[in-house]
Amino acid sequence: SQMLERNILLSKSETGNESTTYILSQMQLQFYESHGYLKVPNLLQFDGLTPTTIQQWVAEVATWIPTPGKWLSHYELVTPPTLLPPSSCATKSDSDEGFSPPQTPNCQKVKVLCRNENFVDYHSQLSELARGPNSGLLSVVAQLFGEPATLFKEKINYKLPGGNGFAAHQDTPAYIGLAQDHITAMVAVDEATRLNGCLQLTSGRFGPKNSSSDGFIQTVSLTSAGVLCAEDEARLKFEHIPCDAGDVLLFSGYLPHRSSSNDSDHSRRAIFFTYNPSSQGDHHSAYYAAKHAGVNGFHGAKNISFVQDFLGEIVE
């Protein structure tokens, strides 16, 4: 399907404000309502942010030393893509943030940074991007909710070369009952392609299992691991959604999605800011307190989510 990428911009003269606002068009609102997602390529550009700036901020977070009770840092074991000659593993450029020297001979497995979470409280620019008074992301998500939005959680998925993908899943079931509705705004830090594991989305209006009485809402069944059952995944059509660096892709917390591994020699970093309607409360602190406390068996050295959607191997 061709995603609608049209927008209406209010100039300073029209609004009378110093800051401008990105206003979604009726077509964009209708597209999200019927498909469960919306790509907005020029949102950050409209806010005066370049991909280079976002890349710099993400590179800063990637250097942070893991600190108990603050941000979360997760590492995975990867097999570098076969297109890389073995000798390059030991001399890999420092430009790929999060890369560590190989842990085994012959470059069979390498420990790399997989994900950071809970970083906005410790990075002022990323906090402004996600929830500042002039945040275009916050404004656009609020327009999709039809009411003010509150940041629920945030993560950076690095998906470095060889980085693993995610099984088909929904986000909201992994949020341990904190708020009922969520929208995630993915900011593409690097270009996302089929080769490096861009998101694959299905399309439609999806809701929780108990919403099946509404004929307009689709539902899926989840396994005990919290991922889509094979039958539901097989019957759904998933579409690759390539993104340029700086693109924003918004999707519902109930929209099934997945991604493959990064089989390229470049990173596929992306920031995922997840929001809930403000009327459903502010759960940011409670969510990360639950992760730090190991609720539902969560352990940062063994898994990266409250469900088992990650297809790689997490290590300390």
C-alpha positions in Angstrom: 0.0 0.0 0.0 1.1 3.5 -0.7 1.5 5.3 2.6 0.2 8.8 2.8 2.9 11.3 3.6 1.1 14.5 3.0 1.1 17.1 5.8 -0.3 20.5 6.6 2.1 22.9 8.2 1.1 25.9 10.2 3.4 28.9 9.8 4.3 31.3 12.5 2.1 33.9 11.0 -0.9 31.6 11.0 -0.5 30.4 14.6 0.9 33.6 16.2 3.3 31.4 18.1 7.1 31.4 18.0 7.1 27.6 17.5 5.4 25.9 14.6 3.3 22.8 14.9 3.2 19.8 12.6 -0.5 19.1 12.0 -1.6 15.7 10.6 -3.9 16.0 7.6 -7.3 14.3 7.6 -6.0 11.8 5.1 -3.1 10.9 7.5 -5.5 10.5 10.4 -7.8 8.3 8.4 -4.8 6.2 7.1 -3.7 5.5 10.7 -7.2 4.7 11.8 -7.7 2.1 9.1 -4.1 0.7 8.9 -2.8 1.0 12.4 0.4 2.8 11.3 1.6 6.0 9.6 4.9 7.0 8.2 5.8 10.7 8.5 9.1 11.3 6.7 9.6 15.0 7.4 8.5 15.3 11.0 11.9 15.8 12.6 13.1 17.9 9.7 10.2 20.2 10.4 11.4 20.4 14.0 14.8 21.4 12.7 16.5 18.1 13.5 18.9 16.4 11.1 19.7 12.6 11.1 23.3 13.5 12.0 22.1 15.2 15.2 20.0 12.1 16.2 22.9 9.8 15.3 25.2 11.8 17.6 22.8 11.6 20.5 22.4 7.8 20.1 26.2 7.4 19.8 26.5 9.2 23.2 24.0 6.8 24.9 25.8 3.8 23.4 29.0 4.7 25.3 27.3 4.9 28.7 28.5 2.4 31.3 25.7 0.1 32.6 24.5 1.5 35.9 22.1 -0.3 38.2 18.8 1.5 38.9 19.2 3.9 35.9 19.4 3.1 32.2 19.3 -0.5 30.9 22.0 -1.9 28.6 21.5 -5.2 26.9 24.1 -7.1 24.8 23.7 -9.9 22.3 25.9 -12.5 20.7 26.0 -12.1 16.9 27.7 -13.9 14.0 29.1 -11.1 11.8 27.6 -11.2 8.3 29.3 -13.5 5.8 30.0 -10.6 3.5 32.6 -9.4 6.0 36.0 -11.0 5.6 37.1 -12.7 8.9 40.1 -10.4 9.3 37.8 -7.3 9.6 36.2 -8.6 12.8 39.3 -7.7 14.9 39.9 -4.4 13.2 36.3 -3.1 12.9 35.9 0.6 12.9 35.0 2.4 16.1 32.3 4.1 14.1 29.9 1.3 14.9 28.9 2.3 18.4 28.7 -0.6 20.9 31.0 -3.0 19.1 33.2 -5.1 21.3 36.2 -7.3 20.4 35.4 -10.9 19.4 34.9 -13.2 22.3 35.8 -16.4 20.5 38.5 -17.2 17.8 37.7 -17.1 14.1 35.1 -14.5 14.7 32.3 -17.0 15.2 30.4 -15.0 17.8 30.8 -11.4 18.8 29.2 -9.6 21.8 27.6 -6.3 20.7 25.3 -3.7 22.2 21.7 -4.7 21.4 19.5 -2.2 23.3 19.4 0.7 25.7 16.3 1.7 27.6 15.3 4.3 30.2 17.6 7.0 28.9 15.5 10.2 28.6 15.8 11.0 32.3 19.6 11.2 31.7 19.9 12.8 28.2 18.3 16.3 28.0 18.1 16.5 24.2 16.5 13.1 23.8 14.1 14.0 26.5 13.2 17.2 24.6 12.7 15.2 21.5 10.4 12.7 23.2 8.4 14.9 25.6 9.5 18.5 25.5 7.0 21.3 25.2 7.8 21.7 21.5 8.1 18.0 20.7 6.7 17.2 17.3 6.6 13.5 18.2 4.5 14.2 21.3 2.2 16.5 19.3 1.6 14.0 16.5 1.0 11.1 18.8 -1.5 13.2 20.7 -3.3 14.0 17.4 -3.5 10.2 16.8 -4.9 9.5 20.3 -7.3 12.5 20.1 -6.0 13.6 23.5 -2.7 14.6 25.2 -0.1 11.9 25.3 2.4 10.8 28.0 5.7 9.0 27.4 5.4 5.4 28.6 8.9 4.0 27.7 11.8 4.4 25.3 14.4 2.2 23.8 17.2 2.2 21.2 17.5 -1.0 19.2 21.0 -0.9 17.7 20.7 -4.0 15.4 24.4 -3.8 14.6 25.8 -6.0 11.7 24.7 -9.5 12.4 22.1 -8.3 15.0 19.1 -10.5 15.4 15.5 -9.8 14.6 12.2 -10.2 16.5 9.4 -12.7 16.1 5.9 -11.4 15.2 4.4 -9.8 18.3 2.2 -7.0 19.7 3.7 -4.4 22.0 0.9 -3.8 24.5 0.7 -7.3 25.9 4.4 -6.9 27.0 3.6 -3.8 29.1 2.4 -5.7 32.2 -1.0 -4.1 32.3 0.3 -0.5 32.6 -2.2 1.6 30.4 -4.5 0.0 27.9 -3.6 1.9 24.7 -0.2 2.7 23.3 1.4 4.2 20.2 5.0 3.9 19.4 7.0 6.5 17.4 10.0 4.8 15.8 12.7 7.3 14.7 15.0 5.8 12.1 18.5 6.6 13.2 20.1 4.8 10.2 18.5 3.9 6.9 16.3 0.8 7.4 16.2 -1.7 4.5 15.1 -5.3 3.8 18.8 -6.3 4.0 19.4 -4.8 7.4 16.2 -5.8 9.1 13.6 -3.0 8.7 10.3 -3.3 10.5 7.6 -5.5 8.9 4.1 -4.5 9.7 0.7 -6.0 9.0 -2.2 -3.6 8.4 -5.6 -3.0 10.0 -7.4 -2.2 13.2 -6.2 -4.6 15.9 -7.2 -4.7 19.6 -7.0 -7.0 22.6 -8.6 -10.4 22.7 -11.6 -9.2 24.6 -12.4 -6.6 21.8 -13.5 -9.3 19.4 -17.2 -8.3 20.0 -16.5 -5.3 17.8 -16.5 -6.6 14.3 -14.2 -3.9 13.1 -11.4 -4.9 15.4 -9.1 -7.8 14.5 -7.5 -9.9 17.2 -4.7 -12.5 17.3 -3.8 -15.3 19.6 -0.4 -15.3 21.5 1.7 -18.2 22.6 2.9 -18.7 26.1 6.1 -16.8 25.1 4.0 -13.8 24.2 4.4 -13.9 20.4 1.9 -14.5 17.7 0.8 -18.1 17.2 1.9 -19.6 13.9 -1.6 -19.8 12.5 -2.2 -16.1 13.0 1.2 -15.1 11.7 0.7 -17.2 8.5 -2.7 -15.7 7.7 -1.5 -12.1 8.1 0.3 -10.2 5.3 3.4 -8.4 6.6 4.9 -5.6 4.6 8.5 -4.3 4.8 8.6 -0.6 5.7 11.9 0.8 4.6 12.9 4.1 6.1 15.5 6.8 5.5 17.5 8.1 8.4 15.3 10.6 10.2 11.9 9.1 9.1 9.3 8.6 11.8 7.0 5.5 11.7 4.1 5.5 14.1 2.2 2.3 15.0 -0.4 1.0 17.4 0.5 -1.1 20.4 -1.8 -3.9 19.1 -0.4 -3.9 15.5 1.4 -7.2 14.9 5.0 -6.6 13.6 8.3 -8.4 13.3 11.8 -7.9 11.8 14.6 -10.0 10.4 18.3 -10.0 11.3 20.7 -7.4 10.0 22.6 -9.1 7.1 24.4 -6.0 6.0 27.7 -4.4 7.2 26.0 -1.3 8.5 24.0 -0.7 11.7 20.2 -0.4 11.7 19.7 1.8 14.8 16.3 3.0 15.7 14.7 4.8 18.7 11.3 3.6 19.8 9.3 6.1 21.9 6.1 4.6 23.3 3.3 6.7 24.6 -0.1 6.2 26.2 -3.1 8.6 26.5 -2.5 11.0 29.4 -5.9 10.1 30.7 -4.5 6.5 31.4 -1.8 7.8 33.7 2.0 8.3 33.8 3.6 4.8 34.1 7.1 5.6 33.0 8.7 5.2 36.5 6.5 2.2 37.4 7.5 0.4 34.2 11.2 0.7 34.7 10.9 0.1 38.4 9.3 -3.3 37.5 12.2 -4.1 35.1 14.8 -3.1 37.7 13.0 -5.3 40.3 12.8 -8.3 38.0 9.0 -8.5 37.8 7.7 -11.5 35.8 11.2 -13.1 35.8 12.8 -10.2 33.9 16.6 -10.2 34.0 18.6 -7.8 31.9 21.4 -10.3 31.3 19.0 -12.9 30.0 16.2 -11.1 28.2 15.2 -7.6 26.9 11.4 -7.8 27.3 8.7 -9.1 29.5 7.8 -11.4 26.5 10.1 -13.6 24.5 10.0 -11.9 21.1 13.7 -11.4 20.6 15.3 -14.0 18.3 18.9 -13.6 19.5 20.9 -14.6 22.5 21.2 -12.0 25.3 24.4 -12.1 27.4 25.9 -10.1 30.2 
